[in-house]
Amino acid sequence: MASADLPPELSFSGNGGSYPPHGTISPNNHGAYVVVTTWIMMCLTVLSVLTRLSMRRNLGKDNIAIFIASVLLIVQSVTIHIAVNCGLGRHMASLSEKNFKDYSKAMYTSQIIQILVLCLAKISLVLVFRLLTPSKRMQSTFQAFIIFITLWGVAAIVALALQCQQQHSLNWSSSTCFNQSGLYYANAGISLATDIIIITFPAVIIRKAQITSEQRWAIIAMFSIRVLVCIATIIEIVTFQDYLQSSDRTWHGVDLNIWAQVSMNLSIITACIPLMKPFFKKLQFSLLDSSIPIQNDPYQLRLLSRDECSQSFPQKPPGKAGLGNPLSTVSSARGPL
């Protein structure tokens, strides 16, 4: 196909000029911003996952989900790097037809993998919550939520795969693709809503635990770090506006893809941080079973008996002010809450 046959936004004169390597930032190439962000975030994510996995002797369902998510994230990072090599961060008018097609293939693939990663990261954390509560009602709620996330993931992937006519699946234009903005906002909105719901789960789990307000808020704060994912998703949605209104999407897609990578990586990282040993020590101090971080036994949130409390927290004789045992309000009931 000659350059004259290309869509207006792809037409260019001459040979398109020469461009610096993708690792170099220039006035006409901002792809390196995406590359640097992608690989730095990916390294942090892999370290977080490895640290989480090292806390358990055997893999549970939650860890299997987070492990698969991390593997897919690495693959997705490679596809984004390929997209940069093929034109992301450069002006569309400067790209050859082959480069644009390769860029489209890479972005097409990365979108689908991104949905898989987000779903698995959410499911991994909900599986932990499901193991933390002995309440059958809450377990059923978490199971239903996992099913919802799964169904959303399947629907989103099918919609993304069929977003354009088959014969033009790599040509993202309004004439060959259905309402892409609606699809994007729907997926981003559902992802944001599910993350907000996930943030509320820890408060529901420990609402009846006989612990101090300080301990209660410490536990909630550990899992509320996921609010960072919500912030990144909101910024991603905002940057999508500029991308949507642009006719030079390979150029204006830089900010959008940077925040998409940040949001996706944070989704995995924030699913790992609360399960790392330093944070679990705080949970132990808040009367959680000390076997949680090391053993592969199911996570179990329970109150300690008086005997267990006296062993873990030796009682001190009353002071001159006549203060009693600070643990006197702890329920003596054994087993799960």
MARGUNU-199060 format. One record per residue (C-alpha): residue number from 1; x, y, z; residue in three letters. Coordinates in pm, 1 decimal. Layout:
# MARGUNU-199060
{node NUM, {X, Y, Z}, "ALA"}
...
# end
This chain:
# MARGUNU-199060
{node 1, {0.0, 0.0, 0.0}, "MET"}
{node 2, {137.5, 338.5, -96.4}, "ALA"}
{node 3, {147.5, 619.5, 154.7}, "SER"}
{node 4, {-131.7, 793.2, -38.8}, "ALA"}
{node 5, {-362.8, 497.9, 38.9}, "ASP"}
{node 6, {-308.0, 524.3, 413.2}, "LEU"}
{node 7, {-566.3, 691.5, 638.6}, "PRO"}
{node 8, {-510.2, 1070.9, 672.8}, "PRO"}
{node 9, {-366.4, 1037.3, 1021.4}, "GLU"}
{node 10, {-101.2, 796.7, 888.1}, "LEU"}
{node 11, {2.3, 984.2, 574.7}, "SER"}
{node 12, {360.5, 1109.0, 574.9}, "PHE"}
{node 13, {615.1, 1242.4, 328.5}, "SER"}
{node 14, {963.0, 1113.0, 260.7}, "GLY"}
{node 15, {1102.4, 813.8, 445.0}, "ASN"}
{node 16, {975.6, 924.7, 782.2}, "GLY"}
{node 17, {1317.4, 1037.6, 902.1}, "GLY"}
{node 18, {1537.9, 860.4, 1156.0}, "SER"}
{node 19, {1471.2, 833.3, 1527.3}, "TYR"}
{node 20, {1692.1, 769.9, 1829.4}, "PRO"}
{node 21, {1677.6, 438.0, 2016.4}, "PRO"}
{node 22, {1372.4, 383.0, 2237.6}, "HIS"}
{node 23, {1585.4, 447.0, 2546.7}, "GLY"}
{node 24, {1656.9, 804.5, 2440.1}, "THR"}
{node 25, {1410.0, 1085.1, 2500.7}, "ILE"}
{node 26, {1390.4, 1345.5, 2225.6}, "SER"}
{node 27, {1139.4, 1612.0, 2118.6}, "PRO"}
{node 28, {990.9, 1359.1, 1875.5}, "ASN"}
{node 29, {1017.2, 1042.4, 2084.8}, "ASN"}
{node 30, {880.7, 1008.6, 2438.6}, "HIS"}
{node 31, {859.8, 630.5, 2436.2}, "GLY"}
{node 32, {1141.0, 598.0, 2690.0}, "ALA"}
{node 33, {912.3, 737.6, 2960.7}, "TYR"}
{node 34, {686.2, 435.8, 2916.9}, "VAL"}
{node 35, {977.8, 190.1, 2900.8}, "VAL"}
{node 36, {1143.0, 317.4, 3219.7}, "VAL"}
{node 37, {814.9, 323.1, 3412.8}, "THR"}
{node 38, {718.7, -23.0, 3291.3}, "THR"}
{node 39, {1040.5, -198.9, 3388.7}, "TRP"}
{node 40, {1090.5, -20.6, 3721.2}, "ILE"}
{node 41, {736.1, -103.1, 3828.5}, "MET"}
{node 42, {771.0, -459.1, 3702.6}, "MET"}
{node 43, {1088.1, -513.4, 3909.9}, "CYS"}
{node 44, {915.3, -381.3, 4222.6}, "LEU"}
{node 45, {619.2, -607.1, 4154.8}, "THR"}
{node 46, {831.1, -919.2, 4107.1}, "VAL"}
{node 47, {1018.6, -848.2, 4431.7}, "LEU"}
{node 48, {688.3, -805.7, 4615.6}, "SER"}
{node 49, {550.4, -1132.5, 4480.3}, "VAL"}
{node 50, {868.4, -1326.2, 4560.9}, "LEU"}
{node 51, {864.5, -1188.2, 4915.0}, "THR"}
{node 52, {502.0, -1288.3, 4959.3}, "ARG"}
{node 53, {561.4, -1637.3, 4821.9}, "LEU"}
{node 54, {860.6, -1686.2, 5052.9}, "SER"}
{node 55, {631.6, -1649.3, 5354.8}, "MET"}
{node 56, {452.1, -1976.2, 5279.1}, "ARG"}
{node 57, {591.9, -2328.2, 5261.9}, "ARG"}
{node 58, {337.5, -2437.3, 5002.4}, "ASN"}
{node 59, {130.7, -2247.4, 4749.1}, "LEU"}
{node 60, {-230.2, -2177.4, 4839.5}, "GLY"}
{node 61, {-493.8, -2067.1, 4590.5}, "LYS"}
{node 62, {-428.5, -1702.4, 4673.3}, "ASP"}
{node 63, {-56.6, -1734.9, 4604.5}, "ASN"}
{node 64, {-115.0, -1931.8, 4284.9}, "ILE"}
{node 65, {-335.3, -1647.5, 4159.9}, "ALA"}
{node 66, {-76.7, -1380.1, 4243.5}, "ILE"}
{node 67, {203.0, -1587.2, 4087.9}, "PHE"}
{node 68, {13.2, -1626.5, 3758.9}, "ILE"}
{node 69, {-66.5, -1254.5, 3765.9}, "ALA"}
{node 70, {303.1, -1169.5, 3802.0}, "SER"}
{node 71, {400.0, -1397.4, 3511.7}, "VAL"}
{node 72, {135.5, -1238.4, 3289.9}, "LEU"}
{node 73, {253.5, -894.8, 3399.5}, "LEU"}
{node 74, {604.1, -972.2, 3274.3}, "ILE"}
{node 75, {457.6, -1076.8, 2938.3}, "VAL"}
{node 76, {247.8, -759.5, 2929.2}, "GLN"}
{node 77, {556.2, -548.8, 3002.2}, "SER"}
{node 78, {727.0, -705.2, 2702.1}, "VAL"}
{node 79, {430.8, -620.6, 2477.7}, "THR"}
{node 80, {441.3, -257.1, 2594.0}, "ILE"}
{node 81, {814.0, -244.8, 2519.8}, "HIS"}
{node 82, {741.8, -378.6, 2170.8}, "ILE"}
{node 83, {473.5, -111.8, 2126.9}, "ALA"}
{node 84, {731.5, 155.2, 2212.7}, "VAL"}
{node 85, {978.0, 8.1, 1964.5}, "ASN"}
{node 86, {708.3, 20.0, 1697.8}, "CYS"}
{node 87, {584.6, 373.1, 1755.8}, "GLY"}
{node 88, {434.2, 442.5, 2098.7}, "LEU"}
{node 89, {569.3, 782.2, 2200.2}, "GLY"}
{node 90, {622.5, 899.9, 1841.7}, "ARG"}
{node 91, {394.8, 1089.8, 1603.4}, "HIS"}
{node 92, {169.5, 868.5, 1391.9}, "MET"}
{node 93, {256.1, 1061.1, 1075.2}, "ALA"}
{node 94, {617.2, 948.9, 1107.8}, "SER"}
{node 95, {538.9, 576.2, 1130.3}, "LEU"}
{node 96, {546.9, 332.4, 842.7}, "SER"}
{node 97, {243.1, 114.2, 781.3}, "GLU"}
{node 98, {428.8, -190.8, 915.0}, "LYS"}
{node 99, {534.4, -10.4, 1232.2}, "ASN"}
{node 100, {180.3, 100.2, 1301.1}, "PHE"}
{node 101, {43.7, -250.1, 1249.7}, "LYS"}
{node 102, {305.2, -395.1, 1484.8}, "ASP"}
{node 103, {226.4, -122.4, 1738.5}, "TYR"}
{node 104, {-143.4, -205.0, 1711.9}, "SER"}
{node 105, {-78.5, -575.7, 1764.3}, "LYS"}
{node 106, {127.0, -506.4, 2075.7}, "ALA"}
{node 107, {-133.3, -271.8, 2224.9}, "MET"}
{node 108, {-413.5, -510.7, 2132.9}, "TYR"}
{node 109, {-237.4, -790.5, 2322.3}, "THR"}
{node 110, {-137.2, -577.3, 2621.0}, "SER"}
{node 111, {-496.5, -465.3, 2682.0}, "GLN"}
{node 112, {-620.2, -822.9, 2709.6}, "ILE"}
{node 113, {-334.4, -930.9, 2937.0}, "ILE"}
{node 114, {-389.0, -624.8, 3155.7}, "GLN"}
{node 115, {-745.9, -735.5, 3231.8}, "ILE"}
{node 116, {-620.9, -1081.9, 3328.6}, "LEU"}
{node 117, {-359.3, -934.9, 3562.8}, "VAL"}
{node 118, {-607.6, -702.8, 3733.1}, "LEU"}
{node 119, {-861.5, -981.1, 3784.4}, "CYS"}
{node 120, {-607.3, -1225.3, 3929.3}, "LEU"}
{node 121, {-463.7, -962.6, 4165.8}, "ALA"}
{node 122, {-809.1, -880.3, 4300.1}, "LYS"}
{node 123, {-905.3, -1246.9, 4332.8}, "ILE"}
{node 124, {-582.3, -1323.5, 4518.0}, "SER"}
{node 125, {-657.9, -1066.1, 4787.0}, "LEU"}
{node 126, {-1023.1, -1167.2, 4819.9}, "VAL"}
{node 127, {-913.1, -1530.0, 4866.7}, "LEU"}
{node 128, {-702.7, -1414.8, 5163.0}, "VAL"}
{node 129, {-1003.3, -1236.4, 5311.9}, "PHE"}
{node 130, {-1211.9, -1549.0, 5260.0}, "ARG"}
{node 131, {-962.7, -1752.1, 5463.6}, "LEU"}
{node 132, {-943.9, -1489.0, 5736.4}, "LEU"}
{node 133, {-1307.3, -1516.0, 5838.1}, "THR"}
{node 134, {-1487.7, -1821.3, 5981.1}, "PRO"}
{node 135, {-1824.3, -1661.5, 5902.5}, "SER"}
{node 136, {-2008.2, -1871.2, 5644.0}, "LYS"}
{node 137, {-2202.9, -1565.4, 5536.8}, "ARG"}
{node 138, {-1888.3, -1363.5, 5471.4}, "MET"}
{node 139, {-1721.7, -1655.7, 5294.0}, "GLN"}
{node 140, {-2023.8, -1679.4, 5063.8}, "SER"}
{node 141, {-2003.7, -1304.5, 5003.2}, "THR"}
{node 142, {-1637.3, -1329.0, 4909.8}, "PHE"}
{node 143, {-1706.6, -1628.0, 4685.0}, "GLN"}
{node 144, {-1980.7, -1434.0, 4505.0}, "ALA"}
{node 145, {-1744.3, -1139.5, 4465.5}, "PHE"}
{node 146, {-1478.9, -1365.4, 4312.1}, "ILE"}
{node 147, {-1737.8, -1498.4, 4066.8}, "ILE"}
{node 148, {-1834.6, -1141.1, 3974.6}, "PHE"}
{node 149, {-1471.2, -1044.2, 3909.4}, "ILE"}
{node 150, {-1426.3, -1357.1, 3697.5}, "THR"}
{node 151, {-1736.9, -1285.5, 3489.5}, "LEU"}
{node 152, {-1631.0, -923.9, 3442.0}, "TRP"}
{node 153, {-1286.3, -1038.0, 3330.6}, "GLY"}
{node 154, {-1430.3, -1279.9, 3075.6}, "VAL"}
{node 155, {-1674.8, -1019.7, 2941.7}, "ALA"}
{node 156, {-1404.3, -751.8, 2920.8}, "ALA"}
{node 157, {-1163.4, -980.7, 2736.6}, "ILE"}
{node 158, {-1430.6, -1086.9, 2486.1}, "VAL"}
{node 159, {-1527.8, -723.0, 2427.9}, "ALA"}
{node 160, {-1165.3, -619.2, 2379.8}, "LEU"}
{node 161, {-1099.8, -909.8, 2143.7}, "ALA"}
{node 162, {-1402.9, -817.3, 1930.9}, "LEU"}
{node 163, {-1377.0, -439.2, 1960.8}, "GLN"}
{node 164, {-1294.4, -405.0, 1591.3}, "CYS"}
{node 165, {-1407.7, -584.8, 1277.8}, "GLN"}
{node 166, {-1203.2, -898.3, 1226.5}, "GLN"}
{node 167, {-1058.0, -789.6, 896.1}, "GLN"}
{node 168, {-958.5, -455.0, 1046.0}, "HIS"}
{node 169, {-883.5, -563.6, 1401.2}, "SER"}
{node 170, {-553.6, -375.7, 1400.4}, "LEU"}
{node 171, {-692.4, -52.3, 1263.3}, "ASN"}
{node 172, {-833.8, 138.4, 1559.2}, "TRP"}
{node 173, {-1067.4, 386.8, 1395.4}, "SER"}
{node 174, {-1430.3, 482.7, 1448.4}, "SER"}
{node 175, {-1524.9, 330.1, 1112.1}, "SER"}
{node 176, {-1406.5, -21.7, 1197.8}, "THR"}
{node 177, {-1442.1, -34.1, 1579.9}, "CYS"}
{node 178, {-1742.5, 6.8, 1807.1}, "PHE"}
{node 179, {-1761.7, 252.5, 2098.2}, "ASN"}
{node 180, {-1410.8, 214.5, 2237.8}, "GLN"}
{node 181, {-1448.4, 501.4, 2482.7}, "SER"}
{node 182, {-1754.8, 335.6, 2635.0}, "GLY"}
{node 183, {-1567.5, 6.3, 2663.1}, "LEU"}
{node 184, {-1270.7, 171.8, 2830.3}, "TYR"}
{node 185, {-1480.4, 368.6, 3078.8}, "TYR"}
{node 186, {-1685.4, 59.0, 3163.8}, "ALA"}
{node 187, {-1376.5, -150.3, 3235.8}, "ASN"}
{node 188, {-1200.5, 126.2, 3428.6}, "ALA"}
{node 189, {-1515.8, 204.9, 3625.5}, "GLY"}
{node 190, {-1574.8, -157.0, 3726.4}, "ILE"}
{node 191, {-1209.0, -201.4, 3817.0}, "SER"}
{node 192, {-1220.0, 112.1, 4034.4}, "LEU"}
{node 193, {-1547.0, 10.1, 4201.0}, "ALA"}
{node 194, {-1422.2, -339.6, 4285.8}, "THR"}
{node 195, {-1103.5, -196.7, 4437.6}, "ASP"}
{node 196, {-1306.8, 38.2, 4656.8}, "ILE"}
{node 197, {-1516.8, -256.8, 4775.8}, "ILE"}
{node 198, {-1203.7, -462.4, 4845.8}, "ILE"}
{node 199, {-1068.5, -180.9, 5064.9}, "ILE"}
{node 200, {-1378.2, -206.9, 5287.2}, "THR"}
{node 201, {-1352.1, -582.9, 5344.5}, "PHE"}
{node 202, {-1092.5, -579.6, 5628.7}, "PRO"}
{node 203, {-1311.7, -346.6, 5835.9}, "ALA"}
{node 204, {-1602.8, -586.5, 5793.5}, "VAL"}
{node 205, {-1391.6, -888.4, 5891.4}, "ILE"}
{node 206, {-1262.9, -741.6, 6219.2}, "ILE"}
{node 207, {-1571.8, -544.6, 6319.1}, "ARG"}
{node 208, {-1650.5, -787.7, 6604.8}, "LYS"}
{node 209, {-1293.9, -856.8, 6712.5}, "ALA"}
{node 210, {-1227.4, -756.3, 7074.3}, "GLN"}
{node 211, {-922.3, -545.4, 7005.4}, "ILE"}
{node 212, {-835.7, -185.0, 7076.8}, "THR"}
{node 213, {-924.1, 92.5, 6836.3}, "SER"}
{node 214, {-554.2, 146.3, 6769.9}, "GLU"}
{node 215, {-508.0, -217.3, 6670.0}, "GLN"}
{node 216, {-824.6, -212.2, 6461.5}, "ARG"}
{node 217, {-715.0, 93.7, 6265.1}, "TRP"}
{node 218, {-364.8, -49.9, 6220.6}, "ALA"}
{node 219, {-509.7, -359.5, 6052.5}, "ILE"}
{node 220, {-741.2, -153.0, 5833.5}, "ILE"}
{node 221, {-453.0, 76.0, 5734.8}, "ALA"}
{node 222, {-240.2, -220.5, 5622.4}, "MET"}
{node 223, {-499.3, -325.4, 5366.1}, "PHE"}
{node 224, {-612.8, 28.9, 5282.4}, "SER"}
{node 225, {-281.7, 82.6, 5104.7}, "ILE"}
{node 226, {-479.2, -40.1, 4805.4}, "ARG"}
{node 227, {-622.5, 309.8, 4781.9}, "VAL"}
{node 228, {-307.5, 383.9, 4579.3}, "LEU"}
{node 229, {-451.1, 165.0, 4303.8}, "VAL"}
{node 230, {-770.5, 370.9, 4305.6}, "CYS"}
{node 231, {-573.6, 695.2, 4277.4}, "ILE"}
{node 232, {-368.6, 562.2, 3985.1}, "ALA"}
{node 233, {-684.3, 437.6, 3811.9}, "THR"}
{node 234, {-853.2, 776.8, 3848.0}, "ILE"}
{node 235, {-550.0, 952.3, 3698.2}, "ILE"}
{node 236, {-549.4, 696.3, 3416.7}, "GLU"}
{node 237, {-914.7, 774.9, 3343.1}, "ILE"}
{node 238, {-838.2, 1147.9, 3334.9}, "VAL"}
{node 239, {-547.4, 1101.8, 3092.5}, "THR"}
{node 240, {-772.3, 893.1, 2868.7}, "PHE"}
{node 241, {-965.4, 1210.3, 2785.3}, "GLN"}
{node 242, {-664.7, 1364.8, 2608.2}, "ASP"}
{node 243, {-592.4, 1035.2, 2432.9}, "TYR"}
{node 244, {-952.6, 1000.7, 2317.4}, "LEU"}
{node 245, {-967.9, 1350.2, 2169.1}, "GLN"}
{node 246, {-635.7, 1317.8, 1987.3}, "SER"}
{node 247, {-583.1, 1215.0, 1625.6}, "SER"}
{node 248, {-218.6, 1139.7, 1710.4}, "ASP"}
{node 249, {-272.9, 854.1, 1955.0}, "ARG"}
{node 250, {73.6, 702.0, 1943.8}, "THR"}
{node 251, {204.6, 1038.3, 2065.9}, "TRP"}
{node 252, {-65.4, 1119.0, 2321.5}, "HIS"}
{node 253, {-82.0, 759.9, 2447.3}, "GLY"}
{node 254, {232.6, 801.5, 2658.5}, "VAL"}
{node 255, {69.4, 937.2, 2975.1}, "ASP"}
{node 256, {-221.4, 695.3, 2945.1}, "LEU"}
{node 257, {6.3, 393.4, 2920.9}, "ASN"}
{node 258, {231.9, 514.0, 3202.2}, "ILE"}
{node 259, {-60.4, 532.9, 3444.2}, "TRP"}
{node 260, {-206.6, 207.6, 3315.0}, "ALA"}
{node 261, {123.5, 36.5, 3400.1}, "GLN"}
{node 262, {139.6, 202.8, 3741.9}, "VAL"}
{node 263, {-217.8, 100.6, 3822.5}, "SER"}
{node 264, {-168.7, -260.1, 3712.2}, "MET"}
{node 265, {158.3, -305.9, 3902.1}, "ASN"}
{node 266, {21.7, -142.2, 4216.9}, "LEU"}
{node 267, {-270.6, -382.8, 4203.8}, "SER"}
{node 268, {-28.0, -671.1, 4257.1}, "ILE"}
{node 269, {206.1, -488.4, 4496.0}, "ILE"}
{node 270, {-75.2, -381.0, 4728.7}, "THR"}
{node 271, {-202.7, -739.2, 4730.7}, "ALA"}
{node 272, {138.2, -851.0, 4860.2}, "CYS"}
{node 273, {244.2, -584.1, 5111.7}, "ILE"}
{node 274, {-10.4, -668.9, 5386.5}, "PRO"}
{node 275, {103.7, -1032.3, 5373.7}, "LEU"}
{node 276, {471.2, -958.2, 5433.9}, "MET"}
{node 277, {629.8, -1049.1, 5766.7}, "LYS"}
{node 278, {679.9, -699.1, 5916.8}, "PRO"}
{node 279, {310.0, -625.1, 5871.3}, "PHE"}
{node 280, {202.9, -962.9, 6002.8}, "PHE"}
{node 281, {395.7, -893.4, 6323.1}, "LYS"}
{node 282, {154.1, -607.2, 6378.8}, "LYS"}
{node 283, {-133.0, -844.2, 6314.9}, "LEU"}
{node 284, {12.3, -1088.2, 6568.5}, "GLN"}
{node 285, {33.2, -814.2, 6827.2}, "PHE"}
{node 286, {-334.7, -749.2, 6755.6}, "SER"}
{node 287, {-418.0, -1099.4, 6885.6}, "LEU"}
{node 288, {-383.2, -1281.8, 6556.1}, "LEU"}
{node 289, {-255.8, -1636.3, 6545.1}, "ASP"}
{node 290, {124.6, -1626.3, 6517.6}, "SER"}
{node 291, {126.1, -1915.6, 6267.0}, "SER"}
{node 292, {-13.6, -1696.2, 5987.9}, "ILE"}
{node 293, {302.1, -1564.3, 5820.8}, "PRO"}
{node 294, {519.8, -1873.8, 5817.5}, "ILE"}
{node 295, {305.2, -2184.5, 5795.3}, "GLN"}
{node 296, {89.1, -2285.5, 5502.8}, "ASN"}
{node 297, {-206.7, -2337.2, 5732.1}, "ASP"}
{node 298, {-515.2, -2141.9, 5627.1}, "PRO"}
{node 299, {-505.8, -1782.3, 5737.8}, "TYR"}
{node 300, {-724.5, -1761.2, 6046.2}, "GLN"}
{node 301, {-832.1, -1455.1, 6240.0}, "LEU"}
{node 302, {-920.3, -1546.4, 6597.5}, "ARG"}
{node 303, {-904.5, -1420.2, 6950.8}, "LEU"}
{node 304, {-654.6, -1575.0, 7188.8}, "LEU"}
{node 305, {-772.8, -1743.4, 7505.7}, "SER"}
{node 306, {-667.9, -1609.1, 7845.4}, "ARG"}
{node 307, {-406.3, -1885.2, 7879.0}, "ASP"}
{node 308, {-262.5, -1805.1, 7535.2}, "GLU"}
{node 309, {-263.9, -1435.9, 7615.9}, "CYS"}
{node 310, {-75.8, -1493.8, 7940.6}, "SER"}
{node 311, {191.2, -1688.1, 7748.7}, "GLN"}
{node 312, {225.7, -1435.0, 7467.0}, "SER"}
{node 313, {179.5, -1125.9, 7681.5}, "PHE"}
{node 314, {296.6, -1193.2, 8041.6}, "PRO"}
{node 315, {87.1, -1012.4, 8295.8}, "GLN"}
{node 316, {247.0, -740.6, 8500.9}, "LYS"}
{node 317, {151.6, -678.5, 8862.5}, "PRO"}
{node 318, {-82.6, -384.5, 8914.1}, "PRO"}
{node 319, {95.1, -51.5, 8947.5}, "GLY"}
{node 320, {61.6, 187.8, 9232.0}, "LYS"}
{node 321, {-236.3, 343.9, 9062.6}, "ALA"}
{node 322, {-419.1, 12.3, 9094.7}, "GLY"}
{node 323, {-439.2, -60.7, 8722.6}, "LEU"}
{node 324, {-567.6, -408.5, 8644.9}, "GLY"}
{node 325, {-471.6, -655.8, 8375.8}, "ASN"}
{node 326, {-482.9, -469.7, 8040.9}, "PRO"}
{node 327, {-601.3, -792.2, 7871.8}, "LEU"}
{node 328, {-892.3, -845.5, 8108.8}, "SER"}
{node 329, {-1143.6, -753.7, 7840.3}, "THR"}
{node 330, {-1026.2, -1022.4, 7598.3}, "VAL"}
{node 331, {-1280.7, -1295.8, 7545.5}, "SER"}
{node 332, {-1184.6, -1632.7, 7687.4}, "SER"}
{node 333, {-1360.0, -1815.9, 7403.3}, "ALA"}
{node 334, {-1131.4, -2043.8, 7207.6}, "ARG"}
{node 335, {-1127.4, -2095.0, 6833.9}, "GLY"}
{node 336, {-1243.9, -1871.4, 6551.7}, "PRO"}
{node 337, {-1446.7, -1558.5, 6606.3}, "LEU"}
# end
